[in-house]
């Protein structure tokens, strides 16, 4: 098979899954999001190298060519850093995420001096296009569009939830500015050859939503719909990540036009999620490592069979796994081995 046919076949595998067109097998993706030191240690392990050979990714993220690193250490060796939005964080050793210690808009007076990070718009689209042409995989934009979480980081969580209750005019001014900037960022990626655009907002806690469904529908859903319209305009798929118990939002996300969602399948339960079978693709499970990190092969197979029988409908599932210290390599091997075994769907 020549390179052109192979490239089409691989991209089509993911597209067929998203469109419920009966792909020949379930696509897979290892999602290495943990600190570089941990990932470098993995590369020295023979089992990790074998996993990468046996289970190559069908989906990959495109490098953000032309963009500067998001983090900037204030002083060499310090754990305090600022991101390009002006948010100050404390680095947590051994963790990918930092702890917010100082939002840039503590008071509404700060809004006058706050500026959007226009450097995020300097994407080198030609290099992105070259990258997409060079690979046989389905390519995702590496820029995550985040509205709700970015509002929390700009204002601080407590003040943001106060804003949502009180609705001062300054809040709507900030919301409009942020939304308009995110549209610009999303459109820049949409103008490239990437196959999918990415959104990310954690809307849930362990027991329910962080906001009421009514608030989401009245305030945020119309803005999400604008993001989805950009994807449709440029013929892109939308991939969405959200942690927490978000079952009540799934009908809205599907209506908006979300193609694939990475959420906590274990937390919400497979049975209630089965009602969305054939309507959206479940992009792995973001709590996989919590529940199956040390599981045996038999347990992982049983879970996989439950997922397949409940969520698969000529498509609708991508075998994605977040590579982390909590997910042991033997469990990771059993996970991908199970999905690979389903080659005749």
TORKOL-4160 file (C-alpha; in steps of 0.2 Angstrom, whole numbers, padded with zeros to 4 digits, m for minus):
345
<pt num="1" X="0000" Y="0000" Z="0000"/>
<pt num="2" X="0007" Y="0017" Z="m0005"/>
<pt num="3" X="0009" Y="0031" Z="0008"/>
<pt num="4" X="m0006" Y="0041" Z="0001"/>
<pt num="5" X="m0018" Y="0026" Z="0003"/>
<pt num="6" X="m0011" Y="0022" Z="0020"/>
<pt num="7" X="m0013" Y="0040" Z="0025"/>
<pt num="8" X="m0031" Y="0041" Z="0019"/>
<pt num="9" X="m0035" Y="0024" Z="0028"/>
<pt num="10" X="m0029" Y="0030" Z="0045"/>
<pt num="11" X="m0037" Y="0047" Z="0045"/>
<pt num="12" X="m0053" Y="0039" Z="0038"/>
<pt num="13" X="m0052" Y="0026" Z="0053"/>
<pt num="14" X="m0055" Y="0040" Z="0065"/>
<pt num="15" X="m0067" Y="0050" Z="0054"/>
<pt num="16" X="m0078" Y="0034" Z="0052"/>
<pt num="17" X="m0078" Y="0032" Z="0071"/>
<pt num="18" X="m0084" Y="0049" Z="0074"/>
<pt num="19" X="m0097" Y="0048" Z="0060"/>
<pt num="20" X="m0103" Y="0030" Z="0065"/>
<pt num="21" X="m0098" Y="0023" Z="0049"/>
<pt num="22" X="m0092" Y="0006" Z="0055"/>
<pt num="23" X="m0073" Y="0007" Z="0055"/>
<pt num="24" X="m0063" Y="m0008" Z="0053"/>
<pt num="25" X="m0056" Y="m0006" Z="0071"/>
<pt num="26" X="m0056" Y="0005" Z="0086"/>
<pt num="27" X="m0044" Y="0020" Z="0085"/>
<pt num="28" X="m0032" Y="0022" Z="0099"/>
<pt num="29" X="m0022" Y="0036" Z="0107"/>
<pt num="30" X="m0009" Y="0037" Z="0122"/>
<pt num="31" X="m0010" Y="0054" Z="0129"/>
<pt num="32" X="0006" Y="0058" Z="0138"/>
<pt num="33" X="0002" Y="0074" Z="0147"/>
<pt num="34" X="0013" Y="0072" Z="0163"/>
<pt num="35" X="0029" Y="0081" Z="0167"/>
<pt num="36" X="0044" Y="0079" Z="0155"/>
<pt num="37" X="0054" Y="0070" Z="0168"/>
<pt num="38" X="0042" Y="0056" Z="0170"/>
<pt num="39" X="0040" Y="0054" Z="0152"/>
<pt num="40" X="0059" Y="0053" Z="0149"/>
<pt num="41" X="0060" Y="0040" Z="0163"/>
<pt num="42" X="0047" Y="0030" Z="0153"/>
<pt num="43" X="0057" Y="0030" Z="0137"/>
<pt num="44" X="0070" Y="0020" Z="0146"/>
<pt num="45" X="0059" Y="0006" Z="0150"/>
<pt num="46" X="0058" Y="m0008" Z="0137"/>
<pt num="47" X="0039" Y="m0012" Z="0140"/>
<pt num="48" X="0035" Y="0007" Z="0136"/>
<pt num="49" X="0045" Y="0006" Z="0120"/>
<pt num="50" X="0036" Y="m0011" Z="0115"/>
<pt num="51" X="0019" Y="m0003" Z="0119"/>
<pt num="52" X="0023" Y="0012" Z="0107"/>
<pt num="53" X="0028" Y="m0001" Z="0094"/>
<pt num="54" X="0013" Y="m0012" Z="0096"/>
<pt num="55" X="0000" Y="0002" Z="0098"/>
<pt num="56" X="0005" Y="0017" Z="0088"/>
<pt num="57" X="m0007" Y="0032" Z="0090"/>
<pt num="58" X="m0021" Y="0035" Z="0077"/>
<pt num="59" X="m0023" Y="0053" Z="0084"/>
<pt num="60" X="m0010" Y="0065" Z="0088"/>
<pt num="61" X="m0008" Y="0083" Z="0093"/>
<pt num="62" X="0000" Y="0096" Z="0082"/>
<pt num="63" X="0014" Y="0105" Z="0089"/>
<pt num="64" X="0010" Y="0124" Z="0092"/>
<pt num="65" X="0023" Y="0130" Z="0079"/>
<pt num="66" X="0028" Y="0148" Z="0081"/>
<pt num="67" X="0021" Y="0150" Z="0099"/>
<pt num="68" X="0031" Y="0153" Z="0114"/>
<pt num="69" X="0030" Y="0142" Z="0130"/>
<pt num="70" X="0015" Y="0146" Z="0140"/>
<pt num="71" X="0025" Y="0146" Z="0157"/>
<pt num="72" X="0037" Y="0159" Z="0162"/>
<pt num="73" X="0047" Y="0157" Z="0178"/>
<pt num="74" X="0049" Y="0173" Z="0188"/>
<pt num="75" X="0066" Y="0168" Z="0194"/>
<pt num="76" X="0078" Y="0154" Z="0190"/>
<pt num="77" X="0074" Y="0139" Z="0201"/>
<pt num="78" X="0059" Y="0146" Z="0208"/>
<pt num="79" X="0042" Y="0136" Z="0208"/>
<pt num="80" X="0032" Y="0152" Z="0205"/>
<pt num="81" X="0028" Y="0156" Z="0187"/>
<pt num="82" X="0016" Y="0166" Z="0177"/>
<pt num="83" X="0006" Y="0161" Z="0161"/>
<pt num="84" X="0003" Y="0172" Z="0146"/>
<pt num="85" X="m0013" Y="0177" Z="0153"/>
<pt num="86" X="m0005" Y="0185" Z="0168"/>
<pt num="87" X="m0010" Y="0172" Z="0181"/>
<pt num="88" X="0002" Y="0167" Z="0194"/>
<pt num="89" X="0005" Y="0149" Z="0199"/>
<pt num="90" X="0015" Y="0139" Z="0211"/>
<pt num="91" X="0022" Y="0123" Z="0203"/>
<pt num="92" X="0017" Y="0107" Z="0212"/>
<pt num="93" X="0032" Y="0095" Z="0211"/>
<pt num="94" X="0028" Y="0079" Z="0202"/>
<pt num="95" X="0012" Y="0086" Z="0195"/>
<pt num="96" X="0008" Y="0093" Z="0178"/>
<pt num="97" X="m0003" Y="0107" Z="0185"/>
<pt num="98" X="0001" Y="0122" Z="0196"/>
<pt num="99" X="m0009" Y="0130" Z="0210"/>
<pt num="100" X="m0017" Y="0147" Z="0206"/>
<pt num="101" X="m0010" Y="0159" Z="0219"/>
<pt num="102" X="m0014" Y="0176" Z="0211"/>
<pt num="103" X="m0027" Y="0180" Z="0197"/>
<pt num="104" X="m0023" Y="0195" Z="0187"/>
<pt num="105" X="m0041" Y="0203" Z="0189"/>
<pt num="106" X="m0043" Y="0203" Z="0208"/>
<pt num="107" X="m0054" Y="0219" Z="0207"/>
<pt num="108" X="m0063" Y="0226" Z="0192"/>
<pt num="109" X="m0051" Y="0241" Z="0192"/>
<pt num="110" X="m0038" Y="0228" Z="0186"/>
<pt num="111" X="m0048" Y="0225" Z="0171"/>
<pt num="112" X="m0042" Y="0241" Z="0163"/>
<pt num="113" X="m0024" Y="0236" Z="0163"/>
<pt num="114" X="m0027" Y="0218" Z="0158"/>
<pt num="115" X="m0023" Y="0213" Z="0140"/>
<pt num="116" X="m0027" Y="0197" Z="0131"/>
<pt num="117" X="m0011" Y="0186" Z="0126"/>
<pt num="118" X="m0010" Y="0191" Z="0108"/>
<pt num="119" X="0006" Y="0181" Z="0106"/>
<pt num="120" X="m0006" Y="0165" Z="0106"/>
<pt num="121" X="m0012" Y="0171" Z="0089"/>
<pt num="122" X="0006" Y="0170" Z="0081"/>
<pt num="123" X="0003" Y="0152" Z="0075"/>
<pt num="124" X="0015" Y="0147" Z="0061"/>
<pt num="125" X="0001" Y="0140" Z="0050"/>
<pt num="126" X="0012" Y="0134" Z="0036"/>
<pt num="127" X="0022" Y="0123" Z="0048"/>
<pt num="128" X="0006" Y="0117" Z="0055"/>
<pt num="129" X="0000" Y="0112" Z="0037"/>
<pt num="130" X="0017" Y="0104" Z="0033"/>
<pt num="131" X="0015" Y="0094" Z="0049"/>
<pt num="132" X="m0002" Y="0088" Z="0044"/>
<pt num="133" X="0003" Y="0083" Z="0027"/>
<pt num="134" X="0018" Y="0073" Z="0034"/>
<pt num="135" X="0008" Y="0062" Z="0045"/>
<pt num="136" X="m0004" Y="0048" Z="0041"/>
<pt num="137" X="m0014" Y="0051" Z="0058"/>
<pt num="138" X="m0029" Y="0061" Z="0063"/>
<pt num="139" X="m0022" Y="0078" Z="0069"/>
<pt num="140" X="m0029" Y="0088" Z="0083"/>
<pt num="141" X="m0025" Y="0106" Z="0087"/>
<pt num="142" X="m0014" Y="0108" Z="0103"/>
<pt num="143" X="m0022" Y="0124" Z="0108"/>
<pt num="144" X="m0036" Y="0120" Z="0121"/>
<pt num="145" X="m0050" Y="0133" Z="0120"/>
<pt num="146" X="m0056" Y="0136" Z="0138"/>
<pt num="147" X="m0069" Y="0148" Z="0143"/>
<pt num="148" X="m0076" Y="0144" Z="0160"/>
<pt num="149" X="m0060" Y="0138" Z="0168"/>
<pt num="150" X="m0050" Y="0153" Z="0161"/>
<pt num="151" X="m0063" Y="0165" Z="0169"/>
<pt num="152" X="m0059" Y="0156" Z="0185"/>
<pt num="153" X="m0041" Y="0159" Z="0183"/>
<pt num="154" X="m0043" Y="0177" Z="0178"/>
<pt num="155" X="m0054" Y="0181" Z="0193"/>
<pt num="156" X="m0051" Y="0167" Z="0205"/>
<pt num="157" X="m0064" Y="0154" Z="0208"/>
<pt num="158" X="m0073" Y="0162" Z="0223"/>
<pt num="159" X="m0075" Y="0179" Z="0214"/>
<pt num="160" X="m0080" Y="0171" Z="0198"/>
<pt num="161" X="m0095" Y="0161" Z="0206"/>
<pt num="162" X="m0099" Y="0178" Z="0215"/>
<pt num="163" X="m0100" Y="0186" Z="0198"/>
<pt num="164" X="m0111" Y="0172" Z="0191"/>
<pt num="165" X="m0123" Y="0176" Z="0205"/>
<pt num="166" X="m0123" Y="0195" Z="0205"/>
<pt num="167" X="m0120" Y="0198" Z="0186"/>
<pt num="168" X="m0111" Y="0215" Z="0187"/>
<pt num="169" X="m0108" Y="0224" Z="0170"/>
<pt num="170" X="m0090" Y="0222" Z="0172"/>
<pt num="171" X="m0092" Y="0203" Z="0171"/>
<pt num="172" X="m0101" Y="0203" Z="0155"/>
<pt num="173" X="m0087" Y="0215" Z="0148"/>
<pt num="174" X="m0074" Y="0202" Z="0153"/>
<pt num="175" X="m0084" Y="0188" Z="0146"/>
<pt num="176" X="m0086" Y="0197" Z="0129"/>
<pt num="177" X="m0067" Y="0201" Z="0128"/>
<pt num="178" X="m0062" Y="0183" Z="0133"/>
<pt num="179" X="m0075" Y="0175" Z="0121"/>
<pt num="180" X="m0070" Y="0186" Z="0106"/>
<pt num="181" X="m0051" Y="0182" Z="0109"/>
<pt num="182" X="m0055" Y="0163" Z="0110"/>
<pt num="183" X="m0064" Y="0165" Z="0093"/>
<pt num="184" X="m0049" Y="0172" Z="0085"/>
<pt num="185" X="m0038" Y="0159" Z="0092"/>
<pt num="186" X="m0050" Y="0145" Z="0087"/>
<pt num="187" X="m0051" Y="0152" Z="0069"/>
<pt num="188" X="m0032" Y="0153" Z="0067"/>
<pt num="189" X="m0031" Y="0134" Z="0070"/>
<pt num="190" X="m0047" Y="0131" Z="0060"/>
<pt num="191" X="m0039" Y="0139" Z="0045"/>
<pt num="192" X="m0025" Y="0125" Z="0045"/>
<pt num="193" X="m0026" Y="0107" Z="0039"/>
<pt num="194" X="m0029" Y="0100" Z="0057"/>
<pt num="195" X="m0043" Y="0088" Z="0058"/>
<pt num="196" X="m0050" Y="0092" Z="0075"/>
<pt num="197" X="m0051" Y="0107" Z="0086"/>
<pt num="198" X="m0051" Y="0106" Z="0105"/>
<pt num="199" X="m0061" Y="0113" Z="0119"/>
<pt num="200" X="m0059" Y="0111" Z="0138"/>
<pt num="201" X="m0069" Y="0116" Z="0153"/>
<pt num="202" X="m0072" Y="0106" Z="0169"/>
<pt num="203" X="m0090" Y="0108" Z="0172"/>
<pt num="204" X="m0093" Y="0095" Z="0186"/>
<pt num="205" X="m0088" Y="0090" Z="0203"/>
<pt num="206" X="m0089" Y="0072" Z="0210"/>
<pt num="207" X="m0108" Y="0073" Z="0213"/>
<pt num="208" X="m0115" Y="0085" Z="0201"/>
<pt num="209" X="m0112" Y="0101" Z="0190"/>
<pt num="210" X="m0103" Y="0116" Z="0197"/>
<pt num="211" X="m0116" Y="0127" Z="0189"/>
<pt num="212" X="m0135" Y="0124" Z="0186"/>
<pt num="213" X="m0140" Y="0117" Z="0169"/>
<pt num="214" X="m0151" Y="0133" Z="0167"/>
<pt num="215" X="m0136" Y="0144" Z="0169"/>
<pt num="216" X="m0125" Y="0134" Z="0157"/>
<pt num="217" X="m0139" Y="0135" Z="0144"/>
<pt num="218" X="m0142" Y="0154" Z="0146"/>
<pt num="219" X="m0125" Y="0160" Z="0147"/>
<pt num="220" X="m0112" Y="0148" Z="0141"/>
<pt num="221" X="m0121" Y="0137" Z="0128"/>
<pt num="222" X="m0123" Y="0151" Z="0116"/>
<pt num="223" X="m0105" Y="0155" Z="0116"/>
<pt num="224" X="m0100" Y="0136" Z="0114"/>
<pt num="225" X="m0112" Y="0136" Z="0099"/>
<pt num="226" X="m0102" Y="0150" Z="0091"/>
<pt num="227" X="m0086" Y="0139" Z="0093"/>
<pt num="228" X="m0095" Y="0125" Z="0085"/>
<pt num="229" X="m0101" Y="0135" Z="0070"/>
<pt num="230" X="m0083" Y="0139" Z="0067"/>
<pt num="231" X="m0079" Y="0121" Z="0067"/>
<pt num="232" X="m0093" Y="0117" Z="0054"/>
<pt num="233" X="m0088" Y="0132" Z="0043"/>
<pt num="234" X="m0070" Y="0124" Z="0041"/>
<pt num="235" X="m0077" Y="0106" Z="0041"/>
<pt num="236" X="m0068" Y="0102" Z="0058"/>
<pt num="237" X="m0072" Y="0090" Z="0072"/>
<pt num="238" X="m0074" Y="0096" Z="0089"/>
<pt num="239" X="m0065" Y="0086" Z="0103"/>
<pt num="240" X="m0070" Y="0091" Z="0121"/>
<pt num="241" X="m0063" Y="0087" Z="0138"/>
<pt num="242" X="m0073" Y="0090" Z="0155"/>
<pt num="243" X="m0070" Y="0081" Z="0171"/>
<pt num="244" X="m0083" Y="0079" Z="0184"/>
<pt num="245" X="m0101" Y="0073" Z="0184"/>
<pt num="246" X="m0108" Y="0081" Z="0168"/>
<pt num="247" X="m0122" Y="0069" Z="0163"/>
<pt num="248" X="m0135" Y="0083" Z="0163"/>
<pt num="249" X="m0124" Y="0093" Z="0151"/>
<pt num="250" X="m0122" Y="0079" Z="0138"/>
<pt num="251" X="m0138" Y="0083" Z="0128"/>
<pt num="252" X="m0133" Y="0101" Z="0126"/>
<pt num="253" X="m0115" Y="0097" Z="0121"/>
<pt num="254" X="m0122" Y="0085" Z="0108"/>
<pt num="255" X="m0134" Y="0097" Z="0102"/>
<pt num="256" X="m0121" Y="0110" Z="0100"/>
<pt num="257" X="m0111" Y="0099" Z="0089"/>
<pt num="258" X="m0097" Y="0091" Z="0100"/>
<pt num="259" X="m0090" Y="0076" Z="0090"/>
<pt num="260" X="m0080" Y="0068" Z="0104"/>
<pt num="261" X="m0079" Y="0070" Z="0123"/>
<pt num="262" X="m0066" Y="0065" Z="0135"/>
<pt num="263" X="m0075" Y="0063" Z="0152"/>
<pt num="264" X="m0076" Y="0052" Z="0168"/>
<pt num="265" X="m0085" Y="0037" Z="0162"/>
<pt num="266" X="m0082" Y="0028" Z="0179"/>
<pt num="267" X="m0089" Y="0042" Z="0189"/>
<pt num="268" X="m0105" Y="0044" Z="0179"/>
<pt num="269" X="m0107" Y="0026" Z="0176"/>
<pt num="270" X="m0108" Y="0017" Z="0159"/>
<pt num="271" X="m0127" Y="0013" Z="0160"/>
<pt num="272" X="m0133" Y="0031" Z="0161"/>
<pt num="273" X="m0121" Y="0035" Z="0147"/>
<pt num="274" X="m0128" Y="0021" Z="0136"/>
<pt num="275" X="m0143" Y="0033" Z="0131"/>
<pt num="276" X="m0131" Y="0043" Z="0121"/>
<pt num="277" X="m0124" Y="0028" Z="0111"/>
<pt num="278" X="m0123" Y="0033" Z="0093"/>
<pt num="279" X="m0124" Y="0052" Z="0096"/>
<pt num="280" X="m0107" Y="0056" Z="0102"/>
<pt num="281" X="m0090" Y="0048" Z="0102"/>
<pt num="282" X="m0082" Y="0044" Z="0119"/>
<pt num="283" X="m0064" Y="0049" Z="0119"/>
<pt num="284" X="m0058" Y="0037" Z="0132"/>
<pt num="285" X="m0061" Y="0040" Z="0150"/>
<pt num="286" X="m0052" Y="0053" Z="0160"/>
<pt num="287" X="m0053" Y="0043" Z="0176"/>
<pt num="288" X="m0046" Y="0027" Z="0168"/>
<pt num="289" X="m0030" Y="0028" Z="0179"/>
<pt num="290" X="m0040" Y="0030" Z="0195"/>
<pt num="291" X="m0050" Y="0015" Z="0193"/>
<pt num="292" X="m0039" Y="0003" Z="0182"/>
<pt num="293" X="m0022" Y="0009" Z="0186"/>
<pt num="294" X="m0017" Y="m0007" Z="0195"/>
<pt num="295" X="m0031" Y="m0018" Z="0188"/>
<pt num="296" X="m0028" Y="m0035" Z="0181"/>
<pt num="297" X="m0030" Y="m0041" Z="0164"/>
<pt num="298" X="m0047" Y="m0049" Z="0168"/>
<pt num="299" X="m0054" Y="m0033" Z="0176"/>
<pt num="300" X="m0049" Y="m0023" Z="0161"/>
<pt num="301" X="m0057" Y="m0034" Z="0149"/>
<pt num="302" X="m0073" Y="m0035" Z="0158"/>
<pt num="303" X="m0074" Y="m0016" Z="0159"/>
<pt num="304" X="m0069" Y="m0015" Z="0140"/>
<pt num="305" X="m0083" Y="m0027" Z="0136"/>
<pt num="306" X="m0095" Y="m0017" Z="0146"/>
<pt num="307" X="m0090" Y="m0001" Z="0137"/>
<pt num="308" X="m0091" Y="m0009" Z="0120"/>
<pt num="309" X="m0108" Y="m0017" Z="0122"/>
<pt num="310" X="m0115" Y="0000" Z="0130"/>
<pt num="311" X="m0107" Y="0014" Z="0120"/>
<pt num="312" X="m0102" Y="0007" Z="0103"/>
<pt num="313" X="m0114" Y="0009" Z="0088"/>
<pt num="314" X="m0104" Y="0007" Z="0072"/>
<pt num="315" X="m0092" Y="0019" Z="0080"/>
<pt num="316" X="m0093" Y="0030" Z="0096"/>
<pt num="317" X="m0077" Y="0025" Z="0106"/>
<pt num="318" X="m0059" Y="0030" Z="0104"/>
<pt num="319" X="m0047" Y="0019" Z="0115"/>
<pt num="320" X="m0038" Y="0034" Z="0123"/>
<pt num="321" X="m0028" Y="0033" Z="0139"/>
<pt num="322" X="m0019" Y="0046" Z="0149"/>
<pt num="323" X="m0001" Y="0040" Z="0152"/>
<pt num="324" X="0002" Y="0044" Z="0170"/>
<pt num="325" X="0011" Y="0037" Z="0186"/>
<pt num="326" X="m0005" Y="0030" Z="0192"/>
<pt num="327" X="m0008" Y="0019" Z="0176"/>
<pt num="328" X="0004" Y="0005" Z="0177"/>
<pt num="329" X="0012" Y="m0001" Z="0161"/>
<pt num="330" X="0005" Y="m0019" Z="0162"/>
<pt num="331" X="m0013" Y="m0011" Z="0164"/>
<pt num="332" X="m0010" Y="0000" Z="0149"/>
<pt num="333" X="m0004" Y="m0015" Z="0139"/>
<pt num="334" X="m0020" Y="m0025" Z="0144"/>
<pt num="335" X="m0031" Y="m0010" Z="0140"/>
<pt num="336" X="m0024" Y="m0008" Z="0122"/>
<pt num="337" X="m0023" Y="m0026" Z="0119"/>
<pt num="338" X="m0042" Y="m0028" Z="0122"/>
<pt num="339" X="m0046" Y="m0015" Z="0110"/>
<pt num="340" X="m0035" Y="m0021" Z="0097"/>
<pt num="341" X="m0043" Y="m0038" Z="0098"/>
<pt num="342" X="m0059" Y="m0031" Z="0092"/>
<pt num="343" X="m0053" Y="m0030" Z="0074"/>
<pt num="344" X="m0069" Y="m0037" Z="0066"/>
<pt num="345" X="m0083" Y="m0025" Z="0072"/>
